[in-house]
Amino acid sequence: MTKEIVVFGGGDIAQLADFYFSQDSPYRVAAFTVDAAFRQADTLLDRPLIAFEEVARHYPPNRYRFFVALS
């Protein structure tokens, strides 16, 4: 069973996390999130890129897991 996850981050580490989640885990990255001040696009890797301040409204924590991709 695939579980959906939201990744906090929009850089190289977030993209690497997406690769590993898609290749070797039961998770599927549904979206990415960053602080609104750092959001420079609507999508990342063809998935939504949501302002962190709005992420819980779009991806409620009772349905989605969360991964912080920072280095």
N, C-alpha and C positions, 0 to 999 in steps of 0.2 A: 504494500500500500504506500503510495507516494504522499508525503506530507509537504505542505507548502510553507515557504520561509520568506521572510523579508530580510534583505541584507542592508545594514547600515554602512554606507560608504559608497564612494563613486569613483575611486581610483583603481590603481593596479591591483591592490590587495582584494578589493571587492570583485574585480573581474576574475582573479585567480580563484577566489572562493566559489564563484559561479561555476567555473570549470570543474572544480573538485566535487561540488554538490551534484552537478549534472552527470559526472562520470562514475562516481563511486560512493553513492549514498542514497538513502530512501527519500531525500529531499529534492524539491523542485523550487528554484528561485522564482517567486511570483512577481517581485518588485524590488527596487532599490530605494533607499531613502538617505537624504543628507539634510543638514540644517538649511533652512530656506535661503540664508545668505550665500550659500555655496552652490545652490541649484542653478545650473547653467543650461539645462536642456530638459525636455519632457520625457526622454527615454534614455536608457543605457542598455546596451546589448539587446535591443528590441523589446525591452520590458519597461514598464512605467518607472520613472524616477520621481518620487513623491517628496515634498517637503516634510521633514521630520515632524514639524508641528501639526501636520494633518494626517500622518500615517495611521494612527489608531482609528480614525474615522473611515478610511478606505480599506484597511487591513486589520480588523479587530483582533486583539490578542487571544481571544478564545478560539479563533480559527487558524491563526498563523503563528509560526515560531519566529524568532528573531535572532539574527546573527550579526555581531559587530565586527566589521572587517577593517581594523585599523592596525597600523604598524608604528 
